[in-house]
Structure formats: C-alpha cells, structure tokens
Amino acid sequence: MVELLVTTSILAVLGAVLFPVFKSAIDSAKRVNCLTNFRQISAAMMMYEADYDEAVPPVNYEMVDVTGRGNDRTWVQTLLPYVGNFGPFTCPADTGRTDPPTATESPEVVGDPWATYYNASLRSNLGYNYLYFSPLVKYPGTDWRPIPIRNSQISNPANTLAFIDSVYDRTEAGYPYGGGSWVVVPPCRYLRGSRNTADTFRLEGTVAYFGFQPVGWHPESSLSWLVYGGAWPWHKGKFTVAFADGHVKSVSLGQLIDGCDFLPEWRGPITSLEDYIWDITR
C-alpha cells in the first residue's frame, strides 16, 4: 500500500512537471504549422499576381446586388486552385472552430463551381488587409465592387501586412468562436501631417465600406470580433502575419499598432508610415 502511494505521488509530481512542457511543445508545433500555412498562401498569392499582371486578388469577386442575384466569391476561393485544398486556410490553434469546413457549405450560391467552400471561405483564419489591398466600395447608384491594387504599388513589400490571424466572433466573456474572418481592418486610418490630415485609404468620391459598422478596432469593448479589427492572437498573444513580399513571422500587438497613436474607431492618427505596417505606401 505504501509503495502504491509513493508511486502515485511520483507520477503526480512528474505529471505536474511534464504537462507544461508537453503543452508548450504542442503550442509551438501549432505555431510552426500556422507559419507554414501562411507561407503556402503567400506563395499562392504570388503565383496569382504572376498570372494577372501583378494584380492582387480581389477581396470579393462579385457582390450580390440589391435583387439578391449574384455569384459572390472571396479572395480565398480565388487562391484555392493555387493551394489545392482548404486546410492551409485554417489555424490549428483556433479553439473556436468546431467542425472542419466542407465543400458543401454553399447552398446560397447555386450552379457556380467557384462557389465551393464559399461559406467556409468567409471564416478563413487568414484575414486579408483588404482596405489597402482591395477595398470593396459602393458609389451612389452602383453595386459593391472591389478595387484591387497591383503589387508594384506597394512601396515596401517587406514591411506591409497582407494577411493576419483572424477570428469570426467572440462571446461576451471574450472567448473566440466560429473560426476566422476572411477580412480584417487596420487600427488607424488618417495620417497626421504638418498642415492637414490625409485619408490613407486614398479613395475618391462618396464611398461606403462594406461590412464594418462601427469601424476600426475596439479592444476595450464587447463589440464582438472587432476587438482587434478581426485579427486575433491565436499563439500565446502573438499574431501570425504574412507580408507582401511573401515572408511570414509572428508579431506582437504592439507591432501591429506601431506608428500610430491608437484610439478606437480610427480616431488615432498614423504618426509614422515607416513603422506602420498596414498601409501600402510610404
């Protein structure tokens, strides 16, 4: 009996010592897997750009019009043929994703082979920096349409965020659920100058922005997924980021808001384009 108690005590001590080690190893493996996924998507984006005269993927291909007609598809579906399967669009550390995505999740888009994985694509764990890369706009009297940039318009690709870890939604208690989001929004928008304030989105005319009310980040509120504009730190407080030149790394929250005096709802100005990794120009 004494030997059994001693053995049980030893096993308990070993479990207490080794469990954090095992958990750390698992977390590290998930982070490496996520980095690999981001590299694969970045390579797919570069192949797409090579095929389409340097144009980046449109955030959405064809928006549904006011009558409900249309065969919308996302940038995820556009890159899917270059990737080969949907797996790299999901994060292994995403604890809020319940069921694996399937190709039959698109009943609202019928008769279009590009509709495969439409619903699943909206919950990709890679959020697209679309307001700089491919803003989705609506001018008076028109339908929504994307305006994708060309890679040559990005002045510093090695320091410009293209994709980032994302989240679909979160509970009132702050827990993520539902997977990811195919788009994210930046923490700041307006550039503070010596004489005036410039809008870094650089879109002329009367423009509405699809899908984001209220706008910007809301880290201290209960406004669902917009806590970090749709981005989410799945890896011990770090965000996986793919840059426009194809390299990938983990960044901190501080690095995401570097170069801007952050305030919710895009009220804080960008103070340094050299340090601000969201804008495509410098």
C-alpha angles and dihedrals in degrees: 000000000000091000091052092052091048091049092048091049092050092049090049091052092047090049092051090050099042101039094074088047092052092045091050090050091050092048090049091050091051091050092051090047090051091050089052091051091051091050090052093051091046090053089050090051091052091051089051091051090050090053095046105046095266094307115144119229115280110248089233124007105211123001121216109255129227092275092058093250123129143088103243120189133174136233087258091063090045091058095037094090089055092050099042099216140031097243098094090056091067128073118229090214093056101119093178096063107097107178129027113256116259134201091239096066095101111082093142094064108058130187097010117113089202088063090078109123092004096142092038090051091059087062098048112145089226109082115204119227085228102160088069101028102038115355115198108222142175123205120197110287095011138095125249113283136174124238105201118193128222121250089241089066091066105093097193110023093172090062101036120098115228103166134011139180108279144188133215099212144323137221125251086261089058101254117141121237142166099043125268139318126250090220138039134186128227124250095237136030115173124072115220112223135179093260108016145000118259127206106234092201085074098201120148128217130019106327133177121200118228122240106354120105116173097028132226131012126327107187096162098046139072093244094134117236096358091081086107097011091271095312118119135194100230094164112065093301094318128115123218109228133188115203127213093256090058101255119128134206145153116260135188128238088253091058091052092058096035111130096029135081092233121221127157121267094028090290094130116083128234106248101180126027089189091064100032106093099192102067118082096215133060 
